[in-house]
Amino acid sequence: MTKKMILFFVTSAFSTSLLFAQGSSGPSNPPDPAKMVQWRVDRLTKQLGLNATQQSEATTIFTNAATQGASIPSSMKAARDSLRTAVQNNDLNAITQVSQTIGGLTSDLTSIEAKAEAALYQILTPDQQAKLGQGGGMEPMGGPGPGPMGNGFGPRGRGGR
């Protein structure tokens, strides 16, 4: 059960980053963070039976997380662009530095999302926690696909589980 909860939290973090990346990398407008939060709360309400107070608290938790992570997609895009340039120039030092930046940004986003999931877990009843651990909320928001920021690495990307 613990492995399933950890998997849920990790895949939620990565899928959220994927959703941010999809909104910032294509020609369409980025998804509205408020709509993403509402969709997530609605999904959890349907799966876990959140009451009105829990819905309000979950909305606050996920809105705060979205606010904290709002600058990460643009920073990640700039870092990926820099990495592409460093690769083209065979600049090994820049590759190392930019790779560390990308790792740090991925870590930041993962931390923000995991803290939000931890806060959500604390507002759930024991029955809801059990449902979550049994797969009630186990599907990542973005579904299967590439990992953080669409780079293909992560739990469902190249080489991952």
C-alpha positions as CSV (number, residue, x, y, z in Angstrom):
1,M,0.0,0.0,0.0
2,T,2.8,2.4,0.8
3,K,4.4,1.8,-2.6
4,K,1.0,2.6,-4.3
5,M,0.7,5.9,-2.4
6,I,4.3,6.8,-3.2
7,L,3.6,6.0,-6.9
8,F,0.5,8.1,-6.8
9,F,2.3,11.1,-5.4
10,V,5.2,10.8,-7.8
11,T,3.1,10.3,-10.8
12,S,0.9,13.2,-9.8
13,A,3.9,15.4,-9.6
14,F,5.2,14.3,-13.0
15,S,1.8,14.4,-14.6
16,T,1.2,17.9,-13.3
17,S,4.6,19.0,-14.7
18,L,3.6,17.4,-18.0
19,L,0.3,19.4,-18.0
20,F,2.2,22.6,-17.4
21,A,4.7,21.7,-20.2
22,Q,2.0,20.8,-22.7
23,G,0.4,24.2,-22.1
24,S,3.6,26.1,-22.5
25,S,5.2,24.3,-25.4
26,G,2.5,24.3,-28.0
27,P,0.8,27.0,-30.1
28,S,-2.3,26.9,-27.9
29,N,-2.8,28.9,-24.8
30,P,-1.6,27.4,-21.5
31,P,-4.3,25.7,-19.5
32,D,-5.9,27.9,-16.9
33,P,-4.4,26.9,-13.5
34,A,-7.8,27.5,-11.8
35,K,-9.5,25.1,-14.2
36,M,-6.8,22.5,-13.6
37,V,-7.2,22.8,-9.9
38,Q,-11.0,22.5,-10.1
39,W,-10.7,19.5,-12.4
40,R,-8.4,17.8,-9.9
41,V,-10.7,18.6,-6.9
42,D,-13.7,17.3,-8.9
43,R,-11.9,14.1,-9.8
44,L,-10.9,13.6,-6.1
45,T,-14.4,14.4,-5.0
46,K,-15.8,11.7,-7.3
47,Q,-13.2,9.1,-6.3
48,L,-12.9,9.8,-2.6
49,G,-16.2,11.5,-1.7
50,L,-14.7,14.7,-0.5
51,N,-17.0,16.9,1.6
52,A,-17.4,20.6,1.0
53,T,-14.8,21.5,3.6
54,Q,-12.3,19.1,2.1
55,Q,-13.0,20.4,-1.4
56,S,-12.3,24.0,-0.2
57,E,-9.1,22.9,1.5
58,A,-8.0,20.8,-1.5
59,T,-8.6,23.8,-3.8
60,T,-6.4,26.0,-1.6
61,I,-3.7,23.4,-1.4
62,F,-3.6,22.8,-5.2
63,T,-3.9,26.6,-6.0
64,N,-1.0,27.3,-3.7
65,A,1.1,24.6,-5.4
66,A,0.2,25.9,-8.8
67,T,1.3,29.4,-7.7
68,Q,4.6,28.1,-6.3
69,G,5.3,26.2,-9.5
70,A,4.1,28.8,-12.0
71,S,7.5,29.9,-13.1
72,I,9.0,26.4,-13.5
73,P,7.7,25.6,-17.0
74,S,9.2,28.8,-18.5
75,S,12.5,28.2,-16.7
76,M,12.5,24.6,-17.9
77,K,11.9,25.7,-21.5
78,A,14.8,28.2,-21.3
79,A,17.1,25.5,-19.8
80,R,16.2,23.0,-22.5
81,D,16.9,25.6,-25.1
82,S,20.3,26.3,-23.5
83,L,21.0,22.6,-23.4
84,R,20.2,22.2,-27.0
85,T,22.6,25.0,-27.8
86,A,25.3,23.5,-25.6
87,V,24.9,20.2,-27.3
88,Q,25.2,21.8,-30.8
89,N,28.3,23.7,-29.6
90,N,29.8,20.6,-27.9
91,D,30.2,22.8,-24.8
92,L,30.6,20.1,-22.2
93,N,30.8,22.5,-19.2
94,A,27.5,24.1,-20.3
95,I,25.9,20.7,-20.7
96,T,26.8,19.8,-17.1
97,Q,25.6,23.2,-15.7
98,V,22.4,23.2,-17.6
99,S,21.7,19.6,-16.8
100,Q,22.1,20.4,-13.1
101,T,19.7,23.3,-13.6
102,I,17.1,21.0,-15.2
103,G,17.6,18.5,-12.4
104,G,17.0,21.3,-9.8
105,L,13.9,22.5,-11.5
106,T,12.5,19.0,-11.7
107,S,13.3,18.5,-8.1
108,D,11.6,21.8,-7.2
109,L,8.4,20.8,-9.1
110,T,8.4,17.4,-7.6
111,S,8.8,18.8,-4.1
112,I,6.0,21.3,-4.6
113,E,3.6,18.6,-5.8
114,A,4.6,16.1,-3.2
115,K,4.0,18.6,-0.4
116,A,0.6,19.4,-1.9
117,E,-0.2,15.7,-2.0
118,A,1.0,15.3,1.6
119,A,-1.2,18.2,2.7
120,L,-4.2,16.6,0.9
121,Y,-3.5,13.3,2.5
122,Q,-3.7,15.0,5.9
123,I,-7.3,16.3,5.3
124,L,-8.6,12.9,4.3
125,T,-10.5,10.6,6.6
126,P,-8.9,7.2,7.3
127,D,-11.5,5.6,4.8
128,Q,-10.5,8.1,2.1
129,Q,-6.8,7.5,2.8
130,A,-7.5,3.8,2.4
131,K,-9.3,4.4,-0.9
132,L,-6.5,6.5,-2.1
133,G,-4.0,3.7,-1.2
134,Q,-6.1,1.1,-3.0
135,G,-6.0,3.0,-6.2
136,G,-8.9,5.4,-5.8
137,G,-6.6,8.3,-6.9
138,M,-3.8,6.3,-8.4
139,E,-4.1,7.3,-12.0
140,P,-1.9,10.3,-12.8
141,M,-3.8,13.3,-14.1
142,G,-2.0,13.3,-17.5
143,G,-2.2,9.5,-17.9
144,P,0.7,7.5,-19.3
145,G,3.4,9.5,-21.2
146,P,6.7,11.2,-20.9
147,G,8.1,12.3,-17.6
148,P,8.8,15.8,-16.3
149,M,8.4,18.6,-18.9
150,G,7.8,16.1,-21.6
151,N,11.5,15.0,-21.8
152,G,10.6,11.3,-22.0
153,F,12.2,10.4,-18.7
154,G,10.2,9.5,-15.6
155,P,8.0,6.8,-14.3
156,R,6.4,6.1,-17.7
157,G,9.0,7.5,-20.1
158,R,12.2,5.9,-21.3
159,G,13.7,3.3,-19.0
160,G,11.2,4.1,-16.2
161,R,8.4,2.0,-14.7
